Amino acid sequence: MSSHPVSCFLGEDANPHLATISFQERAIRVAESHKVSPETPLLQARQSQLLTGHVLQTFHQLCCPSLLQHFNVLPNGEAQNWTQYSRILGEAILLKAKLEILHTLGGEKKKRRKEEEEEEEEKKKKKKKKEEKKNVKKSLENTAKGQPEATLLIEVFHSLMKKFPWPHD
């Protein structure tokens, strides 16, 4: 919090010691006594407006201005607008957080879906290779029916396939 002195002008009877109390000291006094100060009503009113204005200004500086421009609501230093401003700002922050979470979750879902599609594609390729291998065996067996030389050739082929697996496995 700022510790710059706050100047208050009360006219001729102003107390220069009270007129240059830092904002931080004034806030501590307010918090300790639960009232603004025992000074004149004019000074109390100015301090209350100053406190509200400073809090709004500090809060506005901490927040992202891009969130506020969608709502066209900016703090103007009046106490009655403080609750409305803080409520709208809170809703804007929550909305932005929800959108970021949804965006993150959406990206993860797409990534998982893509991985699942790749796995399915791999399964299809393996299944297709198995079927091709099976079809080659069947065609050789069909060709060799009734021919003893062909049967011998098929047996040799099977033994070679066991020693040297199919090139695409």
DSSP file (Angstrom, degrees, kcal/mol; ACC not computed):
  #  RESIDUE AA STRUCTURE BP1 BP2  ACC     N-H-->O    O-->H-N    N-H-->O    O-->H-N    TCO  KAPPA ALPHA  PHI   PSI    X-CA   Y-CA   Z-CA
    1    1 A M              0   0    0      0, 0.0     2,-0.1     0, 0.0    23,-0.1   0.000 360.0 360.0 360.0 150.6    0.0    0.0    0.0
    2    2 A S        -     0   0    0      1,-0.1    22,-0.4    21,-0.0     0, 0.0  -0.373 360.0-165.3 -71.0 144.7    1.2    3.5   -0.7
    3    3 A S        +     0   0    0     20,-0.1    -1,-0.1    21,-0.1    19,-0.1   0.009  41.1 136.0-118.0  27.6    2.7    5.6    2.1
    4    4 A H        -     0   0    0      1,-0.1    19,-1.3    18,-0.1    20,-0.1  -0.518  63.6-101.5 -72.5 141.7    2.5    9.0    0.3
    5    5 A P  B     -A   22   0A   0      0, 0.0     2,-0.5     0, 0.0    17,-0.2  -0.333  28.7-139.7 -66.3 146.6    1.2   11.8    2.6
    6    6 A V        -     0   0    0     15,-1.3     2,-0.5    -3,-0.1    15,-0.3  -0.933  13.1-148.6-106.8 121.8   -2.4   12.8    2.2
    7    7 A S        -     0   0    0     -2,-0.5     2,-0.4    13,-0.1    13,-0.2  -0.795  14.1-173.3 -95.0 130.3   -3.0   16.6    2.3
    8    8 A C        -     0   0    0     11,-0.6     2,-0.6    -2,-0.5    35,-0.1  -0.976  10.3-153.0-121.7 135.5   -6.3   17.8    3.7
    9    9 A F        +     0   0    0     -2,-0.4     3,-0.1     1,-0.1    -2,-0.0  -0.939  22.9 163.4-113.0 121.6   -7.4   21.4    3.7
   10   10 A L        -     0   0    0     -2,-0.6     3,-0.4     1,-0.5     2,-0.3   0.373  50.7-110.6-113.9   1.3   -9.8   22.6    6.3
   11   11 A G  S >  S-     0   0    0      1,-0.2     3,-1.1     2,-0.1    -1,-0.5  -0.789  71.8 -21.2 102.9-150.0   -9.4   26.3    6.1
   12   12 A E  T 3  S+     0   0    0     -2,-0.3    -1,-0.2     1,-0.3    -2,-0.0   0.832 133.9  53.6 -70.7 -32.8   -7.8   28.5    8.8
   13   13 A D  T 3  S+     0   0    0     -3,-0.4    -1,-0.3     2,-0.1     2,-0.2   0.116  77.6 137.4 -93.3  25.8   -8.2   26.1   11.7
   14   14 A A    <   -     0   0    0     -3,-1.1     3,-0.1     1,-0.1    -5,-0.0  -0.465  53.8-132.7 -71.6 139.8   -6.5   23.2   10.0
   15   15 A N     >  -     0   0    0     -2,-0.2     4,-1.6     1,-0.2     3,-0.4  -0.844  11.1-156.2 -91.9 111.5   -4.1   21.2   12.1
   16   16 A P  H  > S+     0   0    0      0, 0.0     4,-0.7     0, 0.0    -1,-0.2   0.792  91.4  58.3 -62.5 -27.2   -1.0   20.7    9.9
   17   17 A H  H >4 S+     0   0    0      1,-0.2     3,-0.6     2,-0.2    -3,-0.0   0.930 111.5  39.8 -66.8 -43.9    0.0   17.6   11.9
   18   18 A L  H >4 S+     0   0    0     -3,-0.4     3,-0.9     1,-0.2    -1,-0.2   0.732 107.3  65.8 -75.5 -22.7   -3.3   15.8   11.0
   19   19 A A  H 3< S+     0   0    0     -4,-1.6   -11,-0.6     1,-0.2    -1,-0.2   0.687 104.2  43.0 -76.2 -17.1   -3.3   17.1    7.4
   20   20 A T  T << S+     0   0    0     -4,-0.7    -1,-0.2    -3,-0.6     2,-0.2   0.051  75.0 136.5-119.0  27.0   -0.1   15.2    6.4
   21   21 A I    <   -     0   0    0     -3,-0.9   -15,-1.3   -15,-0.3    -3,-0.0  -0.549  60.9-109.1 -71.0 136.4   -0.7   11.8    8.0
   22   22 A S  B  >  -A    5   0A   0     -2,-0.2     4,-2.3   -17,-0.2     5,-0.2  -0.230  20.4-116.9 -65.7 157.5    0.2    9.0    5.5
   23   23 A F  H  > S+     0   0    0    -19,-1.3     4,-2.4     1,-0.2     5,-0.2   0.878 115.9  54.0 -62.3 -37.2   -2.6    7.0    3.9
   24   24 A Q  H  > S+     0   0    0    -22,-0.4     4,-2.1     2,-0.2    -1,-0.2   0.924 109.1  47.2 -64.7 -44.0   -1.2    3.9    5.6
   25   25 A E  H  > S+     0   0    0      1,-0.2     4,-2.4     2,-0.2    -1,-0.2   0.904 111.7  51.2 -63.5 -40.4   -1.3    5.5    9.0
   26   26 A R  H  X S+     0   0    0     -4,-2.3     4,-2.4     1,-0.2    -2,-0.2   0.906 109.2  50.7 -64.0 -41.2   -4.9    6.7    8.4
   27   27 A A  H  X S+     0   0    0     -4,-2.4     4,-2.4     2,-0.2    -1,-0.2   0.884 109.9  50.5 -64.5 -37.6   -6.0    3.3    7.4
   28   28 A I  H  X S+     0   0    0     -4,-2.1     4,-2.4     2,-0.2    -2,-0.2   0.924 110.5  49.2 -65.0 -43.5   -4.5    1.8   10.5
   29   29 A R  H  X S+     0   0    0     -4,-2.4     4,-2.4     1,-0.2     6,-0.3   0.905 111.6  49.5 -62.2 -40.7   -6.3    4.4   12.7
   30   30 A V  H  X S+     0   0    0     -4,-2.4     4,-1.7     1,-0.2     5,-0.5   0.924 112.3  47.5 -64.2 -43.5   -9.5    3.6   10.9
   31   31 A A  H  < S+     0   0    0     -4,-2.4    -2,-0.2     1,-0.2    -1,-0.2   0.875 114.7  46.4 -66.3 -36.7   -9.1   -0.1   11.4
   32   32 A E  H  < S+     0   0    0     -4,-2.4    -2,-0.2     1,-0.2    -1,-0.2   0.895 121.8  33.5 -73.1 -39.6   -8.2    0.3   15.1
   33   33 A S  H  < S-     0   0    0     -4,-2.4    -2,-0.2     2,-0.3    -1,-0.2   0.587  93.4-135.1 -96.2  -9.9  -11.0    2.7   16.1
   34   34 A H  S  < S+     0   0    0     -4,-1.7     2,-0.3    -5,-0.2    -3,-0.1   0.727  81.1  78.1  58.7  22.6  -13.7    1.4   13.7
   35   35 A K  S    S-     0   0    0     -5,-0.5    -2,-0.3    -6,-0.3    -1,-0.2  -0.958  90.5-111.5-149.0 165.3  -14.5    5.0   12.9
   36   36 A V  S    S-     0   0    0     -2,-0.3    -1,-0.2     1,-0.2    -3,-0.1   0.990  75.4 -62.2 -67.6 -61.4  -12.8    7.5   10.6
   37   37 A S        -     0   0    0      2,-0.2    -1,-0.2    -3,-0.1     7,-0.1  -0.942  36.4-103.9-175.8 164.0  -11.5    9.9   13.2
   38   38 A P  S    S+     0   0    0      0, 0.0    -2,-0.0     0, 0.0     6,-0.0   0.262  85.2 110.5 -81.9  15.5  -12.6   12.3   16.0
   39   39 A E  S    S-     0   0    0      1,-0.2    -2,-0.2     2,-0.1    -3,-0.0  -0.080  81.0 -56.7 -83.0-174.4  -12.0   15.3   13.7
   40   40 A T     >  -     0   0    0      1,-0.1     4,-2.2     3,-0.1     3,-0.2  -0.177  49.2-113.8 -62.7 153.8  -14.5   17.6   12.1
   41   41 A P  H  > S+     0   0    0      0, 0.0     4,-2.5     0, 0.0     5,-0.2   0.830 115.4  58.2 -59.1 -33.4  -17.2   16.2    9.9
   42   42 A L  H  > S+     0   0    0      2,-0.2     4,-2.1     1,-0.2     5,-0.2   0.937 108.8  43.9 -63.2 -45.7  -15.7   17.9    6.8
   43   43 A L  H  > S+     0   0    0     -3,-0.2     4,-2.5     1,-0.2    -1,-0.2   0.895 112.4  53.4 -65.9 -39.6  -12.4   16.1    7.3
   44   44 A Q  H  X S+     0   0    0     -4,-2.2     4,-2.4     2,-0.2    -2,-0.2   0.919 108.9  49.0 -61.2 -43.7  -14.2   12.8    8.0
   45   45 A A  H  X S+     0   0    0     -4,-2.5     4,-2.3     1,-0.2     5,-0.2   0.923 112.4  47.7 -63.0 -44.2  -16.2   13.1    4.7
   46   46 A R  H  X S+     0   0    0     -4,-2.1     4,-2.5     1,-0.2    -1,-0.2   0.903 112.1  49.8 -64.8 -39.7  -13.1   13.9    2.7
   47   47 A Q  H  X S+     0   0    0     -4,-2.5     4,-3.0     2,-0.2    -2,-0.2   0.901 109.6  51.3 -66.3 -39.9  -11.2   11.0    4.3
   48   48 A S  H  X S+     0   0    0     -4,-2.4     4,-2.5     2,-0.2     5,-0.2   0.926 112.9  44.9 -62.7 -45.1  -14.0    8.6    3.6
   49   49 A Q  H  X S+     0   0    0     -4,-2.3     4,-2.9     2,-0.2    -1,-0.2   0.902 114.1  50.4 -64.4 -39.9  -14.1    9.6   -0.1
   50   50 A L  H  X S+     0   0    0     -4,-2.5     4,-2.9    -5,-0.2    -2,-0.2   0.924 110.9  48.3 -64.2 -44.4  -10.4    9.4   -0.2
   51   51 A L  H  X S+     0   0    0     -4,-3.0     4,-2.4     2,-0.2     5,-0.2   0.932 114.6  45.4 -61.4 -46.7  -10.3    5.9    1.3
   52   52 A T  H  X S+     0   0    0     -4,-2.5     4,-2.5     1,-0.2    -2,-0.2   0.934 115.1  47.7 -62.6 -46.0  -13.0    4.7   -1.1
   53   53 A G  H  X S+     0   0    0     -4,-2.9     4,-2.6     1,-0.2    -2,-0.2   0.905 112.4  48.7 -62.3 -42.4  -11.3    6.3   -4.1
   54   54 A H  H  X S+     0   0    0     -4,-2.9     4,-2.8     2,-0.2     5,-0.2   0.909 111.8  48.8 -66.6 -41.7   -7.9    4.9   -3.2
   55   55 A V  H  X S+     0   0    0     -4,-2.4     4,-2.8    -5,-0.2     5,-0.2   0.929 113.7  46.8 -62.7 -44.9   -9.2    1.4   -2.6
   56   56 A L  H  X S+     0   0    0     -4,-2.5     4,-2.6    -5,-0.2    -2,-0.2   0.914 113.5  48.6 -63.2 -42.1  -11.0    1.5   -6.0
   57   57 A Q  H  X S+     0   0    0     -4,-2.6     4,-2.0    -5,-0.2    -2,-0.2   0.932 114.0  45.6 -64.9 -44.8   -8.0    2.9   -7.7
   58   58 A T  H  X S+     0   0    0     -4,-2.8     4,-1.7     2,-0.2    -2,-0.2   0.920 113.9  49.0 -63.2 -44.2   -5.7    0.2   -6.2
   59   59 A F  H  X S+     0   0    0     -4,-2.8     4,-1.4     1,-0.2    -1,-0.2   0.900 110.6  51.1 -62.7 -41.0   -8.2   -2.6   -7.0
   60   60 A H  H  < S+     0   0    0     -4,-2.6    -1,-0.2     1,-0.2    -2,-0.2   0.881 108.3  51.9 -64.9 -37.6   -8.5   -1.3  -10.6
   61   61 A Q  H  < S+     0   0    0     -4,-2.0    -1,-0.2     1,-0.2    -2,-0.2   0.834 108.9  51.0 -68.5 -31.5   -4.7   -1.3  -11.0
   62   62 A L  H  < S+     0   0    0     -4,-1.7    -1,-0.2    -5,-0.1    -2,-0.2   0.796 101.1  77.1 -74.1 -28.3   -4.5   -4.9   -9.8
   63   63 A C  S  < S-     0   0    0     -4,-1.4     3,-0.0    -5,-0.1    26,-0.0  -0.406  92.5-101.8 -87.3 158.9   -7.1   -6.2  -12.2
   64   64 A C    >>  -     0   0    0      1,-0.2     3,-1.2    -2,-0.1     4,-0.7  -0.683  25.7-150.9 -76.9 118.4   -6.8   -6.9  -15.8
   65   65 A P  H 3> S+     0   0    0      0, 0.0     4,-1.7     0, 0.0     3,-0.4   0.786  91.1  68.7 -64.2 -25.7   -8.5   -4.0  -17.7
   66   66 A S  H 3> S+     0   0    0      1,-0.2     4,-0.6     2,-0.2    -2,-0.0   0.811  95.5  55.8 -64.2 -27.0   -9.4   -6.2  -20.6
   67   67 A L  H <4 S+     0   0    0     -3,-1.2     3,-0.4     1,-0.2     4,-0.3   0.860 108.6  47.9 -68.9 -34.2  -11.9   -7.9  -18.3
   68   68 A L  H >X>S+     0   0    0     -4,-0.7     3,-1.3    -3,-0.4     4,-1.1   0.805  96.4  68.7 -79.3 -29.2  -13.6   -4.6  -17.5
   69   69 A Q  H 3<5S+     0   0    0     -4,-1.7    -1,-0.2     1,-0.3    -2,-0.1   0.777  93.3  59.5 -66.3 -23.2  -14.0   -3.3  -21.0
   70   70 A H  T 3<5S+     0   0    0     -4,-0.6    -1,-0.3    -3,-0.4    -2,-0.2   0.762 111.3  40.8 -72.2 -23.4  -16.6   -5.9  -21.9
   71   71 A F  T <45S-     0   0    0     -3,-1.3    -2,-0.2    -4,-0.3    -1,-0.2   0.566  96.8-137.6-100.7 -10.5  -18.8   -4.7  -19.2
   72   72 A N  T  <5 +     0   0    0     -4,-1.1     2,-0.5     1,-0.2    -3,-0.2   0.866  59.9 131.8  53.4  39.7  -18.3   -0.9  -19.6
   73   73 A V      < +     0   0    0     -5,-0.9    -1,-0.2    12,-0.1    -2,-0.2  -0.982  27.6 169.6-123.8 120.9  -18.1   -0.5  -15.9
   74   74 A L        -     0   0    0     -2,-0.5     2,-0.1    -3,-0.1    11,-0.0  -0.961  41.0-100.2-127.1 147.9  -15.2    1.5  -14.4
   75   75 A P        -     0   0    0      0, 0.0     7,-0.0     0, 0.0    -2,-0.0  -0.446  31.3-177.1 -68.0 136.2  -14.9    2.6  -10.8
   76   76 A N        -     0   0    0      2,-0.2     3,-0.1    -2,-0.1   -23,-0.1   0.260  50.9-103.1-117.0  10.0  -15.9    6.3  -10.3
   77   77 A G  S    S+     0   0    0      1,-0.3     2,-0.4   -25,-0.1   -24,-0.2   0.464  77.7 130.7  88.6   0.8  -15.0    6.6   -6.6
   78   78 A E    >>  -     0   0    0      1,-0.1     3,-0.8   -26,-0.1     4,-0.6  -0.748  56.6-138.1 -92.9 137.6  -18.6    6.4   -5.2
   79   79 A A  H >> S+     0   0    0     -2,-0.4     3,-0.8     1,-0.2     4,-0.6   0.834  99.8  58.6 -63.8 -35.2  -19.2    3.9   -2.4
   80   80 A Q  H 3> S+     0   0    0      1,-0.2     4,-0.6     2,-0.2    -1,-0.2   0.791 104.7  51.3 -69.1 -24.9  -22.6    2.7   -3.8
   81   81 A N  H <> S+     0   0    0     -3,-0.8     4,-3.1     1,-0.2    -1,-0.2   0.630  91.0  80.9 -83.1 -13.1  -20.9    1.6   -7.0
   82   82 A W  H <X S+     0   0    0     -3,-0.8     4,-2.8    -4,-0.6     5,-0.2   0.919  92.5  45.7 -59.8 -46.2  -18.3   -0.4   -5.2
   83   83 A T  H  X S+     0   0    0     -4,-0.6     4,-2.2    -3,-0.2    -1,-0.2   0.918 115.7  46.2 -66.1 -42.0  -20.5   -3.4   -4.5
   84   84 A Q  H  X S+     0   0    0     -4,-0.6     4,-2.5     2,-0.2     5,-0.2   0.930 114.3  48.6 -64.7 -43.9  -21.7   -3.5   -8.1
   85   85 A Y  H  X S+     0   0    0     -4,-3.1     4,-2.6     1,-0.2    -2,-0.2   0.928 113.1  46.2 -61.9 -46.6  -18.2   -3.0   -9.5
   86   86 A S  H  X S+     0   0    0     -4,-2.8     4,-2.4    -5,-0.2    -1,-0.2   0.873 112.6  50.9 -67.2 -35.7  -16.8   -5.8   -7.3
   87   87 A R  H  X S+     0   0    0     -4,-2.2     4,-2.3    -5,-0.2    -2,-0.2   0.939 113.6  44.0 -65.4 -46.7  -19.6   -8.2   -8.1
   88   88 A I  H  X S+     0   0    0     -4,-2.5     4,-2.3     2,-0.2    -2,-0.2   0.906 114.2  50.2 -65.7 -41.1  -19.2   -7.6  -11.9
   89   89 A L  H  X S+     0   0    0     -4,-2.6     4,-2.4    -5,-0.2    -1,-0.2   0.918 110.2  50.3 -63.7 -42.7  -15.4   -7.9  -11.7
   90   90 A G  H  X S+     0   0    0     -4,-2.4     4,-2.4     1,-0.2    -2,-0.2   0.911 110.9  49.0 -60.7 -43.0  -15.7  -11.1   -9.7
   91   91 A E  H  X S+     0   0    0     -4,-2.3     4,-2.5     1,-0.2    -1,-0.2   0.887 110.7  51.1 -63.9 -38.3  -18.1  -12.6  -12.3
   92   92 A A  H  X S+     0   0    0     -4,-2.3     4,-2.4     2,-0.2    -2,-0.2   0.905 110.4  48.3 -66.1 -41.1  -15.7  -11.6  -15.1
   93   93 A I  H  X S+     0   0    0     -4,-2.4     4,-2.3     2,-0.2    -2,-0.2   0.923 113.0  47.8 -65.5 -43.5  -12.8  -13.2  -13.4
   94   94 A L  H  X S+     0   0    0     -4,-2.4     4,-2.6     2,-0.2    -2,-0.2   0.906 111.1  51.5 -62.6 -41.7  -14.7  -16.4  -12.8
   95   95 A L  H  X S+     0   0    0     -4,-2.5     4,-2.4     1,-0.2    -2,-0.2   0.924 110.2  48.3 -61.4 -44.9  -15.9  -16.4  -16.4
   96   96 A K  H  X S+     0   0    0     -4,-2.4     4,-2.2     1,-0.2    -1,-0.2   0.913 111.9  49.5 -62.8 -42.1  -12.4  -16.0  -17.7
   97   97 A A  H  X S+     0   0    0     -4,-2.3     4,-2.3     1,-0.2    -2,-0.2   0.913 110.8  49.9 -63.1 -42.8  -11.2  -18.9  -15.4
   98   98 A K  H  X S+     0   0    0     -4,-2.6     4,-2.7     1,-0.2    -1,-0.2   0.909 110.3  50.4 -62.7 -41.5  -14.0  -21.2  -16.6
   99   99 A L  H  X S+     0   0    0     -4,-2.4     4,-2.4     1,-0.2    -1,-0.2   0.901 110.2  49.7 -63.8 -40.5  -13.2  -20.4  -20.2
  100  100 A E  H  X S+     0   0    0     -4,-2.2     4,-2.3     2,-0.2    -1,-0.2   0.906 111.9  48.4 -64.7 -40.6   -9.5  -21.2  -19.7
  101  101 A I  H  X S+     0   0    0     -4,-2.3     4,-2.8     2,-0.2     5,-0.2   0.929 112.5  48.0 -64.4 -45.5  -10.4  -24.5  -18.0
  102  102 A L  H  X S+     0   0    0     -4,-2.7     4,-2.6     1,-0.2    -2,-0.2   0.893 111.3  51.2 -62.7 -39.1  -12.8  -25.5  -20.7
  103  103 A H  H  X S+     0   0    0     -4,-2.4     4,-1.9     2,-0.2    -1,-0.2   0.917 111.9  46.9 -63.6 -42.9  -10.2  -24.6  -23.4
  104  104 A T  H  X S+     0   0    0     -4,-2.3     4,-1.9     2,-0.2    -2,-0.2   0.929 113.7  47.3 -64.1 -45.9   -7.6  -26.8  -21.6
  105  105 A L  H  X S+     0   0    0     -4,-2.8     4,-2.3     1,-0.2    -2,-0.2   0.884 109.3  54.6 -64.1 -38.3  -10.0  -29.7  -21.2
  106  106 A G  H  X S+     0   0    0     -4,-2.6     4,-2.1    -5,-0.2    -1,-0.2   0.894 107.7  49.9 -62.3 -40.0  -11.1  -29.4  -24.9
  107  107 A G  H  X S+     0   0    0     -4,-1.9     4,-2.0     2,-0.2    -1,-0.2   0.884 110.4  49.9 -65.0 -39.4   -7.5  -29.7  -26.0
  108  108 A E  H  X S+     0   0    0     -4,-1.9     4,-2.6     2,-0.2    -2,-0.2   0.890 109.5  51.4 -67.6 -38.9   -6.9  -32.7  -23.8
  109  109 A K  H  X S+     0   0    0     -4,-2.3     4,-2.8     2,-0.2    -2,-0.2   0.922 109.9  49.4 -63.4 -43.3  -10.0  -34.4  -25.2
  110  110 A K  H  X S+     0   0    0     -4,-2.1     4,-2.3     1,-0.2    -1,-0.2   0.907 111.1  50.1 -61.6 -41.3   -8.9  -33.8  -28.8
  111  111 A K  H  X S+     0   0    0     -4,-2.0     4,-2.2     2,-0.2    -2,-0.2   0.928 112.4  46.4 -63.9 -45.2   -5.5  -35.2  -27.9
  112  112 A R  H  X S+     0   0    0     -4,-2.6     4,-2.5     1,-0.2    -2,-0.2   0.915 112.0  51.3 -62.5 -42.9   -7.0  -38.4  -26.4
  113  113 A R  H  X S+     0   0    0     -4,-2.8     4,-2.3     1,-0.2    -1,-0.2   0.899 109.9  49.8 -61.5 -40.9   -9.4  -38.8  -29.3
  114  114 A K  H  X S+     0   0    0     -4,-2.3     4,-2.2     2,-0.2    -1,-0.2   0.907 110.5  49.8 -65.2 -41.5   -6.4  -38.5  -31.8
  115  115 A E  H  X S+     0   0    0     -4,-2.2     4,-2.3     2,-0.2    -2,-0.2   0.906 110.6  50.3 -63.0 -41.3   -4.5  -41.1  -29.8
  116  116 A E  H  X S+     0   0    0     -4,-2.5     4,-2.4     1,-0.2    -2,-0.2   0.902 109.7  50.6 -63.6 -40.8   -7.5  -43.5  -29.8
  117  117 A E  H  X S+     0   0    0     -4,-2.3     4,-2.2     1,-0.2    -1,-0.2   0.897 109.9  50.3 -63.8 -39.7   -7.9  -43.1  -33.5
  118  118 A E  H  X S+     0   0    0     -4,-2.2     4,-2.2     2,-0.2    -2,-0.2   0.902 110.1  50.3 -65.0 -40.4   -4.2  -43.9  -34.1
  119  119 A E  H  X S+     0   0    0     -4,-2.3     4,-2.3     2,-0.2    -2,-0.2   0.916 110.5  49.5 -63.0 -42.8   -4.5  -47.0  -31.9
  120  120 A E  H  X S+     0   0    0     -4,-2.4     4,-2.4     1,-0.2    -1,-0.2   0.900 109.4  52.2 -61.8 -40.5   -7.5  -48.1  -33.9
  121  121 A E  H  X S+     0   0    0     -4,-2.2     4,-2.2     1,-0.2    -1,-0.2   0.905 109.0  49.8 -63.0 -41.8   -5.6  -47.5  -37.1
  122  122 A E  H  X S+     0   0    0     -4,-2.2     4,-2.4     2,-0.2    -2,-0.2   0.911 110.2  50.7 -62.6 -42.7   -2.7  -49.7  -35.9
  123  123 A K  H  X S+     0   0    0     -4,-2.3     4,-2.5     1,-0.2    -2,-0.2   0.907 109.7  50.4 -61.7 -42.1   -5.1  -52.5  -34.9
  124  124 A K  H  X S+     0   0    0     -4,-2.4     4,-2.4     1,-0.2    -1,-0.2   0.905 110.1  50.1 -63.0 -41.5   -6.7  -52.4  -38.4
  125  125 A K  H  X S+     0   0    0     -4,-2.2     4,-2.2     2,-0.2    -2,-0.2   0.919 111.7  47.6 -63.7 -43.4   -3.3  -52.6  -40.0
  126  126 A K  H  X S+     0   0    0     -4,-2.4     4,-2.3     1,-0.2    -2,-0.2   0.913 112.4  49.5 -63.4 -42.1   -2.3  -55.6  -37.9
  127  127 A K  H  X S+     0   0    0     -4,-2.5     4,-2.2     1,-0.2    -1,-0.2   0.904 110.2  51.0 -63.2 -41.1   -5.6  -57.3  -38.6
  128  128 A K  H  X S+     0   0    0     -4,-2.4     4,-2.2     1,-0.2    -1,-0.2   0.894 109.3  50.3 -64.6 -40.4   -5.2  -56.7  -42.3
  129  129 A K  H  X S+     0   0    0     -4,-2.2     4,-2.4     2,-0.2    -1,-0.2   0.902 109.6  51.2 -64.5 -41.1   -1.6  -58.2  -42.3
  130  130 A K  H  X S+     0   0    0     -4,-2.3     4,-2.5     1,-0.2    -2,-0.2   0.921 110.3  49.1 -60.9 -43.6   -2.9  -61.3  -40.5
  131  131 A E  H  X S+     0   0    0     -4,-2.2     4,-2.7     2,-0.2    -2,-0.2   0.897 110.0  51.1 -64.0 -40.4   -5.6  -61.7  -43.1
  132  132 A E  H  X S+     0   0    0     -4,-2.2     4,-2.1     2,-0.2    -1,-0.2   0.923 111.1  48.3 -61.7 -43.7   -3.1  -61.3  -45.9
  133  133 A K  H  X S+     0   0    0     -4,-2.4     4,-2.0     1,-0.2    -2,-0.2   0.916 112.5  48.5 -62.2 -43.5   -0.9  -63.9  -44.4
  134  134 A K  H  X S+     0   0    0     -4,-2.5     4,-2.5     1,-0.2    -2,-0.2   0.902 109.8  52.5 -62.9 -42.3   -3.8  -66.3  -43.9
  135  135 A N  H  X S+     0   0    0     -4,-2.7     4,-2.5     1,-0.2    -1,-0.2   0.877 107.2  52.0 -63.5 -38.0   -4.9  -65.7  -47.5
  136  136 A V  H  X S+     0   0    0     -4,-2.1     4,-2.1     2,-0.2    -1,-0.2   0.928 110.7  48.1 -64.2 -44.1   -1.5  -66.6  -48.8
  137  137 A K  H  X S+     0   0    0     -4,-2.0     4,-2.4     1,-0.2    -2,-0.2   0.926 112.7  48.5 -61.3 -45.1   -1.5  -69.9  -46.8
  138  138 A K  H  X S+     0   0    0     -4,-2.5     4,-2.8     1,-0.2     5,-0.2   0.907 110.1  50.8 -63.3 -42.1   -5.0  -70.8  -48.1
  139  139 A S  H  X S+     0   0    0     -4,-2.5     4,-1.9     1,-0.2    -1,-0.2   0.892 111.5  48.0 -66.0 -37.1   -4.1  -70.1  -51.7
  140  140 A L  H  X S+     0   0    0     -4,-2.1     4,-1.9     2,-0.2    -1,-0.2   0.910 112.7  48.7 -66.8 -41.3   -1.0  -72.3  -51.4
  141  141 A E  H  X S+     0   0    0     -4,-2.4     4,-0.6     1,-0.2    -2,-0.2   0.910 111.2  49.9 -65.3 -41.5   -3.0  -75.1  -49.8
  142  142 A N  H >< S+     0   0    0     -4,-2.8     3,-0.6     1,-0.2    -1,-0.2   0.878 111.9  48.5 -64.5 -37.0   -5.8  -74.8  -52.5
  143  143 A T  H 3< S+     0   0    0     -4,-1.9    -1,-0.2     1,-0.2    -2,-0.2   0.848 110.1  52.5 -69.8 -33.8   -3.2  -75.0  -55.2
  144  144 A A  H >< S+     0   0    0     -4,-1.9     3,-2.2     6,-0.2     7,-0.3   0.505  75.9 125.5 -85.0  -4.5   -1.4  -78.0  -53.6
  145  145 A K  T << S+     0   0    0     -4,-0.6    -3,-0.0    -3,-0.6     5,-0.0  -0.334  85.2   4.8 -61.3 126.9   -4.5  -80.2  -53.3
  146  146 A G  T 3  S+     0   0    0      1,-0.1    -1,-0.3    -2,-0.1    -2,-0.1   0.473 108.4 101.9  81.5   0.6   -3.9  -83.5  -54.9
  147  147 A Q    <>  -     0   0    0     -3,-2.2     4,-1.9     1,-0.1     3,-0.2  -0.940  53.9-163.1-121.1 110.0   -0.3  -82.7  -55.8
  148  148 A P  H  > S+     0   0    0      0, 0.0     4,-1.9     0, 0.0     5,-0.2   0.835  91.1  54.4 -62.2 -33.5    2.3  -84.4  -53.5
  149  149 A E  H  > S+     0   0    0      1,-0.2     4,-2.2     2,-0.2     5,-0.1   0.904 107.7  49.9 -67.5 -38.5    5.1  -82.0  -54.6
  150  150 A A  H  > S+     0   0    0      2,-0.2     4,-2.3     1,-0.2    -1,-0.2   0.876 107.4  54.1 -67.2 -36.6    3.0  -79.0  -53.8
  151  151 A T  H  X S+     0   0    0     -4,-1.9     4,-2.1    -7,-0.3    -1,-0.2   0.909 109.3  48.3 -63.5 -41.7    2.2  -80.4  -50.3
  152  152 A L  H  X S+     0   0    0     -4,-1.9     4,-2.3     1,-0.2    -2,-0.2   0.908 110.1  52.1 -63.0 -41.9    5.9  -80.8  -49.7
  153  153 A L  H  X S+     0   0    0     -4,-2.2     4,-2.5     1,-0.2    -2,-0.2   0.891 108.2  51.2 -61.7 -39.7    6.5  -77.3  -50.9
  154  154 A I  H  X S+     0   0    0     -4,-2.3     4,-2.6     2,-0.2    -1,-0.2   0.901 108.6  51.2 -65.2 -41.0    3.8  -76.0  -48.5
  155  155 A E  H  X S+     0   0    0     -4,-2.1     4,-2.2     2,-0.2    -2,-0.2   0.909 111.1  47.9 -62.9 -41.4    5.5  -77.8  -45.6
  156  156 A V  H  X S+     0   0    0     -4,-2.3     4,-2.4     2,-0.2    -2,-0.2   0.918 111.0  51.8 -63.2 -42.9    8.8  -76.2  -46.5
  157  157 A F  H  X S+     0   0    0     -4,-2.5     4,-2.2     1,-0.2    -2,-0.2   0.921 109.6  49.2 -59.7 -45.1    7.1  -72.8  -46.8
  158  158 A H  H  X S+     0   0    0     -4,-2.6     4,-1.6     1,-0.2    -1,-0.2   0.901 111.1  49.1 -62.6 -42.2    5.6  -73.2  -43.3
  159  159 A S  H  X S+     0   0    0     -4,-2.2     4,-1.8     1,-0.2    -1,-0.2   0.894 111.4  49.7 -66.7 -37.9    8.9  -74.2  -41.7
  160  160 A L  H  X S+     0   0    0     -4,-2.4     4,-3.3     1,-0.2    -1,-0.2   0.884 107.7  54.2 -65.8 -37.0   10.6  -71.2  -43.4
  161  161 A M  H  < S+     0   0    0     -4,-2.2    -1,-0.2     1,-0.2    -2,-0.2   0.843 107.2  51.3 -66.3 -31.7    7.9  -68.9  -42.1
  162  162 A K  H  < S+     0   0    0     -4,-1.6    -1,-0.2     1,-0.2    -2,-0.2   0.903 116.0  40.3 -70.4 -40.0    8.5  -70.1  -38.6
  163  163 A K  H  < S+     0   0    0     -4,-1.8    -2,-0.2     1,-0.3    -1,-0.2   0.902 129.1  30.3 -73.6 -41.0   12.2  -69.5  -38.8
  164  164 A F  S  < S-     0   0    0     -4,-3.3    -1,-0.3    -5,-0.2    -2,-0.0  -0.895  90.8-141.5-121.5  99.5   11.8  -66.2  -40.7
  165  165 A P        -     0   0    0      0, 0.0    -3,-0.1     0, 0.0    -2,-0.0  -0.016  39.6 -70.7 -60.4 164.5    8.6  -64.4  -39.7
  166  166 A W    >   -     0   0    0      1,-0.1     3,-1.9    -5,-0.1   -33,-0.0  -0.263  47.9-121.4 -53.4 137.0    6.4  -62.6  -42.2
  167  167 A P  T 3  S+     0   0    0      0, 0.0    -1,-0.1     0, 0.0     0, 0.0   0.732 108.7  48.9 -60.9 -22.1    8.3  -59.4  -43.2
  168  168 A H  T 3         0   0    0      1,-0.2   -39,-0.1   -39,-0.1    -2,-0.1   0.359 360.0 360.0-100.4   6.8    5.5  -57.1  -42.0
  169  169 A D    <         0   0    0     -3,-1.9    -1,-0.2   -40,-0.1    -3,-0.1   0.464 360.0 360.0 -81.3 360.0    5.0  -58.6  -38.5
